Amino acid sequence: MDSSRVVLALQEQLKWRDRRKRVEERIRQVRARKQYFRKELETTRGKIAQFGALIASFRGRAGRAGIRSQGSESLR
């Protein structure tokens, strides 16, 4: 075999190895971001549920006390 071909083959092998390492690192970064955003989404969903329950309780109190009907009349 020609020595220049061997050197070229080794260089190509190193190039593909480096490329593979970069791709694997990028995949690891994307997975980490995905996990972070998944946690953020769950936190946000929990807060939405809490605020939804809070608003429902305010609406329930307002309906019983007649605040809602008084407030709409004062705006007219």
PyMOL Python script that loads the backbone (N, CA, C, O; Angstrom):
from pymol import cmd

cmd.read_pdbstr("""\
ATOM      1  N   MET A   1       0.833  -1.180   0.000  1.00  0.00           N
ATOM      2  CA  MET A   1       0.000   0.000   0.000  1.00  0.00           C
ATOM      3  C   MET A   1       0.881   1.248   0.000  1.00  0.00           C
ATOM      4  O   MET A   1       1.964   1.271   0.585  1.00  0.00           O
ATOM      5  N   ASP A   2       0.403   2.239  -0.647  1.00  0.00           N
ATOM      6  CA  ASP A   2       1.132   3.515  -0.711  1.00  0.00           C
ATOM      7  C   ASP A   2       1.028   4.222   0.638  1.00  0.00           C
ATOM      8  O   ASP A   2      -0.055   4.292   1.218  1.00  0.00           O
ATOM      9  N   SER A   3       2.140   4.744   1.137  1.00  0.00           N
ATOM     10  CA  SER A   3       2.157   5.384   2.459  1.00  0.00           C
ATOM     11  C   SER A   3       1.278   6.639   2.499  1.00  0.00           C
ATOM     12  O   SER A   3       0.713   6.959   3.545  1.00  0.00           O
ATOM     13  N   SER A   4       1.159   7.340   1.395  1.00  0.00           N
ATOM     14  CA  SER A   4       0.311   8.538   1.384  1.00  0.00           C
ATOM     15  C   SER A   4      -1.159   8.174   1.565  1.00  0.00           C
ATOM     16  O   SER A   4      -1.925   8.918   2.177  1.00  0.00           O
ATOM     17  N   ARG A   5      -1.539   7.021   1.023  1.00  0.00           N
ATOM     18  CA  ARG A   5      -2.935   6.574   1.206  1.00  0.00           C
ATOM     19  C   ARG A   5      -3.194   6.178   2.660  1.00  0.00           C
ATOM     20  O   ARG A   5      -4.279   6.416   3.190  1.00  0.00           O
ATOM     21  N   VAL A   6      -2.213   5.586   3.287  1.00  0.00           N
ATOM     22  CA  VAL A   6      -2.356   5.201   4.688  1.00  0.00           C
ATOM     23  C   VAL A   6      -2.495   6.457   5.546  1.00  0.00           C
ATOM     24  O   VAL A   6      -3.342   6.515   6.438  1.00  0.00           O
ATOM     25  N   VAL A   7      -1.676   7.444   5.280  1.00  0.00           N
ATOM     26  CA  VAL A   7      -1.740   8.696   6.034  1.00  0.00           C
ATOM     27  C   VAL A   7      -3.096   9.367   5.804  1.00  0.00           C
ATOM     28  O   VAL A   7      -3.716   9.853   6.750  1.00  0.00           O
ATOM     29  N   LEU A   8      -3.552   9.395   4.561  1.00  0.00           N
ATOM     30  CA  LEU A   8      -4.849   9.989   4.252  1.00  0.00           C
ATOM     31  C   LEU A   8      -5.979   9.243   4.966  1.00  0.00           C
ATOM     32  O   LEU A   8      -6.900   9.869   5.491  1.00  0.00           O
ATOM     33  N   ALA A   9      -5.910   7.918   4.987  1.00  0.00           N
ATOM     34  CA  ALA A   9      -6.930   7.118   5.670  1.00  0.00           C
ATOM     35  C   ALA A   9      -6.931   7.412   7.170  1.00  0.00           C
ATOM     36  O   ALA A   9      -7.991   7.515   7.786  1.00  0.00           O
ATOM     37  N   LEU A  10      -5.745   7.546   7.749  1.00  0.00           N
ATOM     38  CA  LEU A  10      -5.662   7.859   9.182  1.00  0.00           C
ATOM     39  C   LEU A  10      -6.201   9.257   9.478  1.00  0.00           C
ATOM     40  O   LEU A  10      -6.866   9.471  10.492  1.00  0.00           O
ATOM     41  N   GLN A  11      -5.914  10.198   8.597  1.00  0.00           N
ATOM     42  CA  GLN A  11      -6.445  11.554   8.774  1.00  0.00           C
ATOM     43  C   GLN A  11      -7.966  11.566   8.681  1.00  0.00           C
ATOM     44  O   GLN A  11      -8.636  12.235   9.468  1.00  0.00           O
ATOM     45  N   GLU A  12      -8.502  10.831   7.726  1.00  0.00           N
ATOM     46  CA  GLU A  12      -9.965  10.732   7.592  1.00  0.00           C
ATOM     47  C   GLU A  12     -10.569  10.086   8.829  1.00  0.00           C
ATOM     48  O   GLU A  12     -11.619  10.504   9.316  1.00  0.00           O
ATOM     49  N   GLN A  13      -9.901   9.078   9.321  1.00  0.00           N
ATOM     50  CA  GLN A  13     -10.390   8.393  10.516  1.00  0.00           C
ATOM     51  C   GLN A  13     -10.426   9.358  11.701  1.00  0.00           C
ATOM     52  O   GLN A  13     -11.402   9.373  12.451  1.00  0.00           O
ATOM     53  N   LEU A  14      -9.391  10.151  11.877  1.00  0.00           N
ATOM     54  CA  LEU A  14      -9.360  11.141  12.962  1.00  0.00           C
ATOM     55  C   LEU A  14     -10.439  12.200  12.772  1.00  0.00           C
ATOM     56  O   LEU A  14     -11.090  12.614  13.731  1.00  0.00           O
ATOM     57  N   LYS A  15     -10.621  12.631  11.537  1.00  0.00           N
ATOM     58  CA  LYS A  15     -11.631  13.648  11.246  1.00  0.00           C
ATOM     59  C   LYS A  15     -13.027  13.139  11.620  1.00  0.00           C
ATOM     60  O   LYS A  15     -13.808  13.858  12.244  1.00  0.00           O
ATOM     61  N   TRP A  16     -13.334  11.901  11.239  1.00  0.00           N
ATOM     62  CA  TRP A  16     -14.656  11.350  11.543  1.00  0.00           C
ATOM     63  C   TRP A  16     -14.835  11.096  13.039  1.00  0.00           C
ATOM     64  O   TRP A  16     -15.935  11.228  13.576  1.00  0.00           O
ATOM     65  N   ARG A  17     -13.735  10.729  13.702  1.00  0.00           N
ATOM     66  CA  ARG A  17     -13.792  10.541  15.151  1.00  0.00           C
ATOM     67  C   ARG A  17     -14.117  11.858  15.856  1.00  0.00           C
ATOM     68  O   ARG A  17     -14.953  11.909  16.758  1.00  0.00           O
ATOM     69  N   ASP A  18     -13.444  12.911  15.427  1.00  0.00           N
ATOM     70  CA  ASP A  18     -13.699  14.234  16.008  1.00  0.00           C
ATOM     71  C   ASP A  18     -15.119  14.690  15.730  1.00  0.00           C
ATOM     72  O   ASP A  18     -15.792  15.229  16.609  1.00  0.00           O
ATOM     73  N   ARG A  19     -15.568  14.474  14.510  1.00  0.00           N
ATOM     74  CA  ARG A  19     -16.936  14.846  14.159  1.00  0.00           C
ATOM     75  C   ARG A  19     -17.942  14.102  15.020  1.00  0.00           C
ATOM     76  O   ARG A  19     -18.916  14.682  15.498  1.00  0.00           O
ATOM     77  N   ARG A  20     -17.701  12.824  15.210  1.00  0.00           N
ATOM     78  CA  ARG A  20     -18.595  11.996  16.025  1.00  0.00           C
ATOM     79  C   ARG A  20     -18.628  12.502  17.471  1.00  0.00           C
ATOM     80  O   ARG A  20     -19.692  12.556  18.088  1.00  0.00           O
ATOM     81  N   LYS A  21     -17.457  12.873  18.009  1.00  0.00           N
ATOM     82  CA  LYS A  21     -17.408  13.415  19.375  1.00  0.00           C
ATOM     83  C   LYS A  21     -18.205  14.709  19.483  1.00  0.00           C
ATOM     84  O   LYS A  21     -18.937  14.913  20.451  1.00  0.00           O
ATOM     85  N   ARG A  22     -18.064  15.587  18.482  1.00  0.00           N
ATOM     86  CA  ARG A  22     -18.821  16.851  18.500  1.00  0.00           C
ATOM     87  C   ARG A  22     -20.323  16.603  18.437  1.00  0.00           C
ATOM     88  O   ARG A  22     -21.096  17.254  19.140  1.00  0.00           O
ATOM     89  N   VAL A  23     -20.729  15.668  17.601  1.00  0.00           N
ATOM     90  CA  VAL A  23     -22.160  15.351  17.476  1.00  0.00           C
ATOM     91  C   VAL A  23     -22.679  14.761  18.783  1.00  0.00           C
ATOM     92  O   VAL A  23     -23.766  15.122  19.234  1.00  0.00           O
ATOM     93  N   GLU A  24     -21.918  13.861  19.394  1.00  0.00           N
ATOM     94  CA  GLU A  24     -22.345  13.273  20.669  1.00  0.00           C
ATOM     95  C   GLU A  24     -22.462  14.329  21.765  1.00  0.00           C
ATOM     96  O   GLU A  24     -23.385  14.290  22.578  1.00  0.00           O
ATOM     97  N   GLU A  25     -21.520  15.273  21.783  1.00  0.00           N
ATOM     98  CA  GLU A  25     -21.577  16.360  22.767  1.00  0.00           C
ATOM     99  C   GLU A  25     -22.800  17.231  22.535  1.00  0.00           C
ATOM    100  O   GLU A  25     -23.475  17.629  23.484  1.00  0.00           O
ATOM    101  N   ARG A  26     -23.079  17.522  21.293  1.00  0.00           N
ATOM    102  CA  ARG A  26     -24.261  18.342  20.963  1.00  0.00           C
ATOM    103  C   ARG A  26     -25.543  17.624  21.360  1.00  0.00           C
ATOM    104  O   ARG A  26     -26.466  18.254  21.876  1.00  0.00           O
ATOM    105  N   ILE A  27     -25.615  16.334  21.131  1.00  0.00           N
ATOM    106  CA  ILE A  27     -26.796  15.550  21.534  1.00  0.00           C
ATOM    107  C   ILE A  27     -26.940  15.586  23.056  1.00  0.00           C
ATOM    108  O   ILE A  27     -28.050  15.710  23.571  1.00  0.00           O
ATOM    109  N   ARG A  28     -25.811  15.478  23.780  1.00  0.00           N
ATOM    110  CA  ARG A  28     -25.866  15.554  25.239  1.00  0.00           C
ATOM    111  C   ARG A  28     -26.397  16.910  25.693  1.00  0.00           C
ATOM    112  O   ARG A  28     -27.206  16.984  26.618  1.00  0.00           O
ATOM    113  N   GLN A  29     -25.945  17.984  25.042  1.00  0.00           N
ATOM    114  CA  GLN A  29     -26.419  19.328  25.390  1.00  0.00           C
ATOM    115  C   GLN A  29     -27.919  19.470  25.117  1.00  0.00           C
ATOM    116  O   GLN A  29     -28.648  20.040  25.929  1.00  0.00           O
ATOM    117  N   VAL A  30     -28.369  18.960  23.994  1.00  0.00           N
ATOM    118  CA  VAL A  30     -29.791  19.053  23.650  1.00  0.00           C
ATOM    119  C   VAL A  30     -30.631  18.267  24.651  1.00  0.00           C
ATOM    120  O   VAL A  30     -31.696  18.723  25.066  1.00  0.00           O
ATOM    121  N   ARG A  31     -30.157  17.100  25.034  1.00  0.00           N
ATOM    122  CA  ARG A  31     -30.901  16.299  26.030  1.00  0.00           C
ATOM    123  C   ARG A  31     -30.963  17.013  27.376  1.00  0.00           C
ATOM    124  O   ARG A  31     -31.985  16.971  28.061  1.00  0.00           O
ATOM    125  N   ALA A  32     -29.868  17.668  27.752  1.00  0.00           N
ATOM    126  CA  ALA A  32     -29.851  18.411  29.018  1.00  0.00           C
ATOM    127  C   ALA A  32     -30.847  19.565  28.965  1.00  0.00           C
ATOM    128  O   ALA A  32     -31.578  19.799  29.928  1.00  0.00           O
ATOM    129  N   ARG A  33     -30.881  20.285  27.848  1.00  0.00           N
ATOM    130  CA  ARG A  33     -31.843  21.387  27.700  1.00  0.00           C
ATOM    131  C   ARG A  33     -33.273  20.860  27.717  1.00  0.00           C
ATOM    132  O   ARG A  33     -34.160  21.476  28.308  1.00  0.00           O
ATOM    133  N   LYS A  34     -33.491  19.731  27.076  1.00  0.00           N
ATOM    134  CA  LYS A  34     -34.827  19.122  27.050  1.00  0.00           C
ATOM    135  C   LYS A  34     -35.275  18.779  28.473  1.00  0.00           C
ATOM    136  O   LYS A  34     -36.420  19.029  28.849  1.00  0.00           O
ATOM    137  N   GLN A  35     -34.368  18.210  29.253  1.00  0.00           N
ATOM    138  CA  GLN A  35     -34.691  17.877  30.638  1.00  0.00           C
ATOM    139  C   GLN A  35     -34.987  19.144  31.445  1.00  0.00           C
ATOM    140  O   GLN A  35     -35.921  19.161  32.247  1.00  0.00           O
ATOM    141  N   TYR A  36     -34.201  20.199  31.239  1.00  0.00           N
ATOM    142  CA  TYR A  36     -34.419  21.464  31.940  1.00  0.00           C
ATOM    143  C   TYR A  36     -35.791  22.038  31.597  1.00  0.00           C
ATOM    144  O   TYR A  36     -36.536  22.444  32.488  1.00  0.00           O
ATOM    145  N   PHE A  37     -36.125  22.072  30.309  1.00  0.00           N
ATOM    146  CA  PHE A  37     -37.407  22.631  29.908  1.00  0.00           C
ATOM    147  C   PHE A  37     -38.575  21.756  30.354  1.00  0.00           C
ATOM    148  O   PHE A  37     -39.664  22.266  30.616  1.00  0.00           O
ATOM    149  N   ARG A  38     -38.359  20.457  30.443  1.00  0.00           N
ATOM    150  CA  ARG A  38     -39.401  19.567  30.944  1.00  0.00           C
ATOM    151  C   ARG A  38     -39.710  19.897  32.410  1.00  0.00           C
ATOM    152  O   ARG A  38     -40.873  19.923  32.812  1.00  0.00           O
ATOM    153  N   LYS A  39     -38.661  20.149  33.205  1.00  0.00           N
ATOM    154  CA  LYS A  39     -38.856  20.533  34.606  1.00  0.00           C
ATOM    155  C   LYS A  39     -39.546  21.888  34.706  1.00  0.00           C
ATOM    156  O   LYS A  39     -40.444  22.069  35.528  1.00  0.00           O
ATOM    157  N   GLU A  40     -39.130  22.844  33.872  1.00  0.00           N
ATOM    158  CA  GLU A  40     -39.762  24.168  33.858  1.00  0.00           C
ATOM    159  C   GLU A  40     -41.243  24.059  33.495  1.00  0.00           C
ATOM    160  O   GLU A  40     -42.081  24.745  34.078  1.00  0.00           O
ATOM    161  N   LEU A  41     -41.554  23.212  32.549  1.00  0.00           N
ATOM    162  CA  LEU A  41     -42.942  23.023  32.133  1.00  0.00           C
ATOM    163  C   LEU A  41     -43.778  22.460  33.273  1.00  0.00           C
ATOM    164  O   LEU A  41     -44.899  22.911  33.508  1.00  0.00           O
ATOM    165  N   GLU A  42     -43.239  21.481  33.977  1.00  0.00           N
ATOM    166  CA  GLU A  42     -43.971  20.908  35.111  1.00  0.00           C
ATOM    167  C   GLU A  42     -44.172  21.950  36.213  1.00  0.00           C
ATOM    168  O   GLU A  42     -45.241  22.010  36.821  1.00  0.00           O
ATOM    169  N   THR A  43     -43.161  22.762  36.471  1.00  0.00           N
ATOM    170  CA  THR A  43     -43.289  23.830  37.473  1.00  0.00           C
ATOM    171  C   THR A  43     -44.374  24.815  37.053  1.00  0.00           C
ATOM    172  O   THR A  43     -45.204  25.217  37.869  1.00  0.00           O
ATOM    173  N   THR A  44     -44.367  25.199  35.795  1.00  0.00           N
ATOM    174  CA  THR A  44     -45.355  26.150  35.280  1.00  0.00           C
ATOM    175  C   THR A  44     -46.759  25.564  35.352  1.00  0.00           C
ATOM    176  O   THR A  44     -47.708  26.254  35.727  1.00  0.00           O
ATOM    177  N   ARG A  45     -46.888  24.302  34.995  1.00  0.00           N
ATOM    178  CA  ARG A  45     -48.212  23.656  35.079  1.00  0.00           C
ATOM    179  C   ARG A  45     -48.722  23.626  36.517  1.00  0.00           C
ATOM    180  O   ARG A  45     -49.913  23.811  36.765  1.00  0.00           O
ATOM    181  N   GLY A  46     -47.809  23.392  37.463  1.00  0.00           N
ATOM    182  CA  GLY A  46     -48.201  23.410  38.872  1.00  0.00           C
ATOM    183  C   GLY A  46     -48.672  24.782  39.310  1.00  0.00           C
ATOM    184  O   GLY A  46     -49.655  24.903  40.041  1.00  0.00           O
ATOM    185  N   LYS A  47     -47.972  25.820  38.864  1.00  0.00           N
ATOM    186  CA  LYS A  47     -48.372  27.185  39.217  1.00  0.00           C
ATOM    187  C   LYS A  47     -49.706  27.549  38.575  1.00  0.00           C
ATOM    188  O   LYS A  47     -50.532  28.221  39.193  1.00  0.00           O
ATOM    189  N   ILE A  48     -49.916  27.114  37.352  1.00  0.00           N
ATOM    190  CA  ILE A  48     -51.198  27.375  36.688  1.00  0.00           C
ATOM    191  C   ILE A  48     -52.327  26.721  37.461  1.00  0.00           C
ATOM    192  O   ILE A  48     -53.390  27.315  37.640  1.00  0.00           O
ATOM    193  N   ALA A  49     -52.097  25.501  37.919  1.00  0.00           N
ATOM    194  CA  ALA A  49     -53.121  24.804  38.698  1.00  0.00           C
ATOM    195  C   ALA A  49     -53.395  25.535  40.016  1.00  0.00           C
ATOM    196  O   ALA A  49     -54.548  25.665  40.429  1.00  0.00           O
ATOM    197  N   GLN A  50     -52.337  26.008  40.672  1.00  0.00           N
ATOM    198  CA  GLN A  50     -52.514  26.740  41.928  1.00  0.00           C
ATOM    199  C   GLN A  50     -53.294  28.028  41.707  1.00  0.00           C
ATOM    200  O   GLN A  50     -54.230  28.326  42.449  1.00  0.00           O
ATOM    201  N   PHE A  51     -52.912  28.787  40.692  1.00  0.00           N
ATOM    202  CA  PHE A  51     -53.604  30.047  40.423  1.00  0.00           C
ATOM    203  C   PHE A  51     -55.036  29.811  39.951  1.00  0.00           C
ATOM    204  O   PHE A  51     -55.932  30.600  40.251  1.00  0.00           O
ATOM    205  N   GLY A  52     -55.245  28.734  39.218  1.00  0.00           N
ATOM    206  CA  GLY A  52     -56.604  28.401  38.784  1.00  0.00           C
ATOM    207  C   GLY A  52     -57.497  28.109  39.977  1.00  0.00           C
ATOM    208  O   GLY A  52     -58.646  28.549  40.022  1.00  0.00           O
ATOM    209  N   ALA A  53     -56.972  27.373  40.936  1.00  0.00           N
ATOM    210  CA  ALA A  53     -57.741  27.076  42.148  1.00  0.00           C
ATOM    211  C   ALA A  53     -57.983  28.353  42.956  1.00  0.00           C
ATOM    212  O   ALA A  53     -59.064  28.542  43.512  1.00  0.00           O
ATOM    213  N   LEU A  54     -56.986  29.218  43.019  1.00  0.00           N
ATOM    214  CA  LEU A  54     -57.132  30.476  43.741  1.00  0.00           C
ATOM    215  C   LEU A  54     -58.210  31.352  43.099  1.00  0.00           C
ATOM    216  O   LEU A  54     -59.049  31.925  43.794  1.00  0.00           O
ATOM    217  N   ILE A  55     -58.179  31.448  41.790  1.00  0.00           N
ATOM    218  CA  ILE A  55     -59.183  32.250  41.074  1.00  0.00           C
ATOM    219  C   ILE A  55     -60.572  31.652  41.270  1.00  0.00           C
ATOM    220  O   ILE A  55     -61.544  32.380  41.466  1.00  0.00           O
ATOM    221  N   ALA A  56     -60.661  30.332  41.217  1.00  0.00           N
ATOM    222  CA  ALA A  56     -61.959  29.684  41.419  1.00  0.00           C
ATOM    223  C   ALA A  56     -62.494  29.976  42.819  1.00  0.00           C
ATOM    224  O   ALA A  56     -63.693  30.188  43.002  1.00  0.00           O
ATOM    225  N   SER A  57     -61.593  29.984  43.807  1.00  0.00           N
ATOM    226  CA  SER A  57     -62.065  30.271  45.164  1.00  0.00           C
ATOM    227  C   SER A  57     -62.512  31.733  45.285  1.00  0.00           C
ATOM    228  O   SER A  57     -63.490  32.025  45.974  1.00  0.00           O
ATOM    229  N   PHE A  58     -61.805  32.646  44.622  1.00  0.00           N
ATOM    230  CA  PHE A  58     -62.228  34.052  44.628  1.00  0.00           C
ATOM    231  C   PHE A  58     -63.576  34.216  43.941  1.00  0.00           C
ATOM    232  O   PHE A  58     -64.435  34.956  44.419  1.00  0.00           O
ATOM    233  N   ARG A  59     -63.756  33.542  42.845  1.00  0.00           N
ATOM    234  CA  ARG A  59     -65.037  33.627  42.130  1.00  0.00           C
ATOM    235  C   ARG A  59     -66.166  33.056  42.967  1.00  0.00           C
ATOM    236  O   ARG A  59     -67.284  33.571  42.960  1.00  0.00           O
ATOM    237  N   GLY A  60     -65.861  31.985  43.688  1.00  0.00           N
ATOM    238  CA  GLY A  60     -66.878  31.384  44.546  1.00  0.00           C
ATOM    239  C   GLY A  60     -67.283  32.323  45.666  1.00  0.00           C
ATOM    240  O   GLY A  60     -68.467  32.446  45.979  1.00  0.00           O
ATOM    241  N   ARG A  61     -66.316  32.980  46.267  1.00  0.00           N
ATOM    242  CA  ARG A  61     -66.617  33.949  47.334  1.00  0.00           C
ATOM    243  C   ARG A  61     -67.364  35.147  46.775  1.00  0.00           C
ATOM    244  O   ARG A  61     -68.310  35.631  47.397  1.00  0.00           O
ATOM    245  N   ALA A  62     -66.954  35.627  45.620  1.00  0.00           N
ATOM    246  CA  ALA A  62     -67.580  36.808  45.032  1.00  0.00           C
ATOM    247  C   ALA A  62     -69.031  36.511  44.669  1.00  0.00           C
ATOM    248  O   ALA A  62     -69.901  37.369  44.826  1.00  0.00           O
ATOM    249  N   GLY A  63     -69.289  35.326  44.193  1.00  0.00           N
ATOM    250  CA  GLY A  63     -70.659  34.965  43.832  1.00  0.00           C
ATOM    251  C   GLY A  63     -71.563  34.871  45.051  1.00  0.00           C
ATOM    252  O   GLY A  63     -72.730  35.258  44.991  1.00  0.00           O
ATOM    253  N   ARG A  64     -71.038  34.365  46.144  1.00  0.00           N
ATOM    254  CA  ARG A  64     -71.843  34.231  47.357  1.00  0.00           C
ATOM    255  C   ARG A  64     -72.080  35.577  48.024  1.00  0.00           C
ATOM    256  O   ARG A  64     -73.145  35.804  48.598  1.00  0.00           O
ATOM    257  N   ALA A  65     -71.106  36.468  47.956  1.00  0.00           N
ATOM    258  CA  ALA A  65     -71.229  37.748  48.655  1.00  0.00           C
ATOM    259  C   ALA A  65     -71.948  38.795  47.812  1.00  0.00           C
ATOM    260  O   ALA A  65     -72.302  39.858  48.323  1.00  0.00           O
ATOM    261  N   GLY A  66     -72.167  38.518  46.553  1.00  0.00           N
ATOM    262  CA  GLY A  66     -72.827  39.482  45.684  1.00  0.00           C
ATOM    263  C   GLY A  66     -71.899  40.579  45.201  1.00  0.00           C
ATOM    264  O   GLY A  66     -72.356  41.595  44.679  1.00  0.00           O
ATOM    265  N   ILE A  67     -70.619  40.386  45.368  1.00  0.00           N
ATOM    266  CA  ILE A  67     -69.649  41.408  44.957  1.00  0.00           C
ATOM    267  C   ILE A  67     -69.644  41.555  43.438  1.00  0.00           C
ATOM    268  O   ILE A  67     -69.518  42.663  42.917  1.00  0.00           O
ATOM    269  N   ARG A  68     -69.777  40.463  42.752  1.00  0.00           N
ATOM    270  CA  ARG A  68     -69.718  40.508  41.296  1.00  0.00           C
ATOM    271  C   ARG A  68     -70.841  41.377  40.734  1.00  0.00           C
ATOM    272  O   ARG A  68     -70.604  42.184  39.835  1.00  0.00           O
ATOM    273  N   SER A  69     -72.060  41.220  41.253  1.00  0.00           N
ATOM    274  CA  SER A  69     -73.172  42.010  40.720  1.00  0.00           C
ATOM    275  C   SER A  69     -73.046  43.479  41.102  1.00  0.00           C
ATOM    276  O   SER A  69     -73.403  44.345  40.304  1.00  0.00           O
ATOM    277  N   GLN A  70     -72.553  43.784  42.291  1.00  0.00           N
ATOM    278  CA  GLN A  70     -72.376  45.178  42.699  1.00  0.00           C
ATOM    279  C   GLN A  70     -71.287  45.843  41.875  1.00  0.00           C
ATOM    280  O   GLN A  70     -71.426  47.000  41.477  1.00  0.00           O
ATOM    281  N   GLY A  71     -70.217  45.129  41.620  1.00  0.00           N
ATOM    282  CA  GLY A  71     -69.107  45.692  40.857  1.00  0.00           C
ATOM    283  C   GLY A  71     -69.496  46.007  39.428  1.00  0.00           C
ATOM    284  O   GLY A  71     -69.041  47.010  38.879  1.00  0.00           O
ATOM    285  N   SER A  72     -70.311  45.193  38.820  1.00  0.00           N
ATOM    286  CA  SER A  72     -70.703  45.460  37.438  1.00  0.00           C
ATOM    287  C   SER A  72     -71.684  46.622  37.358  1.00  0.00           C
ATOM    288  O   SER A  72     -71.713  47.327  36.349  1.00  0.00           O
ATOM    289  N   GLU A  73     -72.494  46.840  38.405  1.00  0.00           N
ATOM    290  CA  GLU A  73     -73.426  47.971  38.385  1.00  0.00           C
ATOM    291  C   GLU A  73     -72.706  49.300  38.564  1.00  0.00           C
ATOM    292  O   GLU A  73     -73.113  50.313  37.997  1.00  0.00           O
ATOM    293  N   SER A  74     -71.648  49.293  39.344  1.00  0.00           N
ATOM    294  CA  SER A  74     -70.951  50.555  39.576  1.00  0.00           C
ATOM    295  C   SER A  74     -70.175  51.006  38.334  1.00  0.00           C
ATOM    296  O   SER A  74     -69.817  52.179  38.232  1.00  0.00           O
ATOM    297  N   LEU A  75     -69.914  50.113  37.406  1.00  0.00           N
ATOM    298  CA  LEU A  75     -69.177  50.464  36.196  1.00  0.00           C
ATOM    299  C   LEU A  75     -70.100  51.092  35.145  1.00  0.00           C
ATOM    300  O   LEU A  75     -69.614  51.693  34.187  1.00  0.00           O
ATOM    301  N   ARG A  76     -71.386  50.967  35.304  1.00  0.00           N
ATOM    302  CA  ARG A  76     -72.309  51.464  34.276  1.00  0.00           C
ATOM    303  C   ARG A  76     -72.553  52.924  34.402  1.00  0.00           C
ATOM    304  O   ARG A  76     -73.306  53.494  33.613  1.00  0.00           O
TER     305      ARG A  76
END
""", "prot")
cmd.dss("prot")
cmd.show_as("cartoon", "prot")
cmd.util.cbc("prot")
cmd.orient("prot")
